[in-house]
Every structure is written in C-alpha cells, then in structure tokens.
C-alpha cells in the first residue's frame, strides 16, 4: 500500500487527514459530487446542443491526407479565446497535421462558430458529459475511437489548448522514435519541475493503489499493465502522442470501452498510460517536450534557444508571466505562415 506520505513534493497533496480521506471511497465520492454538482444541467444542455447541431460529428469532413498525423484537442469552456493562437502554432510547425477539436458535452463553443472561425479543423461534440477533470477519459476514449474509424494516421497527438508547438519537427522525431523501437505506444514526458527537470509518477501510483482496492476496472487495468512490465510510467496529459497500433491495441483489449468509476481520481493521462501498457506497448519519454502541471517550467528564451518542440501549460510562465504575455512571446518567434 502506498501512503500519502510516499507521494513526492513534485505533486500538490492535501495536508494531514485530508490526504487519507482522499484515498478512501467516501472521500472520493464527496469530491466527485462536488465536481459534478452542475452535471444535470450540463446533460440537458448537451442533449439540446446535439439535437440542434445534428449529432456529435460534422456532416462532411475536411480533406485529410492518408497517413498524415492527427491532433486531438479537447476544448473546455472559455477556450475559444485561446484556440486561434494554439492552432497558429500548429500551422506554423506541423502544417501536415489534421486538427480534431473535441468539445466536451455542453462546451460553449458552437459548431457554427468553430467551422467559421477555425477553418480546416474537425469539430466533434462528445455525447458524454464528464463534469471536468479528472474524469475526462470517457470523452477522450470516444474521440480516439472516432479518429480510428474515420481518419488514416500513424500518430495521434493529444494536445490541450494551453499547449503550444514551439519548433518544427515534433512528428518527425516521434516517428523516428517509434521506427527505432516499435514497442513504443505512447510518447510524452512526466510532469516536470521548474527548470524542465522530469518529475516522478508517485502521485499516480498512489491513486491507483488506493482505487484498485475498490474499483474492478482500475484493478483489471493495473493488472494488465503490470503483466506487461508496467511500473507506473506515465506521460503528462498536456501533450502526448499515441501510435495507431497502441490505440488499436486498447480497443482490442476493451480499454477504450472500460472506464474507471465515476468517483475516480485517475486522470485521463494515467488511465491511457495504463491502457497502452495493458495493450503490450511501452510508455516512453520523448526529449523535446516540456510540460508542467500549471505552468511552462522553462523560461521562454531557454525554450527557443534549446529548440524545444512543444510546451505546456502557457497559462503561466516560469517567472509569473500571464498567458497573454507568454503567447505573445512564442507567437513573435514563429515563422510567417505562407
């Protein structure tokens, strides 16, 4: 059993008795109820939006070059303000990628607005309502299945709106890594400390240890992953890639249909890290991605000088810069898009 005190200082933990309560089912249920108190209204709003928009997917799809990479970008409430800049980073450094926007249920981004103001993207509205993090895995699993069924790709990048591409070559480097080691199914980085120092995954191990005692789905996922040598490896959810083989493997094992309980603290990045391992693929770290829990853990000048390929989260900078300032600095460094 992993105790709360075993979780390293890389992760913010509630103090004292709160951490112990958080690892028990009643505590998890209380947290889940607090997070989901608006869920009934969101369910009704989602049904209305799906009816008005004709379903979760568009009637026609933009052109997608066979084999081109896909970027699946979940969008939350209020993120339309930031989407154009995030998409500009993609067009500057990975113009070959097809971007799929994944609005979670009653997200406030209407399909008509997305199709008008974000041309070339594919807009999906998931039938599921998660109520917000950490319970995002059902929506993402639905999005992964949709991409498998409708798009021809070898690599899929899951990228949050508060992540940016910052240099060319991300998909090329990922493709080279997979070609050199076909056992790789997931590429990213653990959440980093300031200075872009890779952190550990003790929080995820603690969550799994506490939940598998009570949740059969978590217990089965953990057992399948450990049977393939998994030792808690996890890529942070801000930006990571999955190979098509890993996604097909998760579909074959049922992991894309098997979800943790509604009260779970298992985040989507941990859930799919387990799923990749359970499908017999490796969770790997790719140099060139810098991802922090709540801010970019490296100064802008260092990101640009080192040729970092992607960063997360631009909600805050290492020296306290706000999102507007950070985005402007990275935008100024981009080459013009022809």
Secondary structure as UniProt FT lines:
FT   HELIX           4..6
FT   TURN            9..10
FT   HELIX           17..22
FT   HELIX           25..35
FT   TURN            36..38
FT   HELIX           39..53
FT   STRAND          70..75
FT   TURN            77..79
FT   HELIX           80..93
FT   TURN            95..96
FT   STRAND          98..103
FT   HELIX           111..117
FT   TURN            119..120
FT   STRAND          122..125
FT   TURN            133..134
FT   HELIX           137..150
FT   STRAND          155..159
FT   TURN            161..162
FT   STRAND          163..165
FT   HELIX           170..180
FT   TURN            182..183
FT   STRAND          184..188
FT   STRAND          192..193
FT   TURN            194..196
FT   STRAND          197..198
FT   HELIX           202..211
FT   TURN            212..214
FT   HELIX           216..227
FT   TURN            228..229
FT   TURN            237..238
FT   STRAND          239..243
FT   HELIX           244..253
FT   TURN            254..257
FT   TURN            262..263
FT   HELIX           268..278
FT   TURN            279..280
FT   STRAND          282..285
FT   TURN            287..288
FT   STRAND          289..292
FT   HELIX           300..305
FT   TURN            306..307
FT   STRAND          310..312
FT   TURN            314..315
FT   TURN            318..319
FT   HELIX           323..332
//
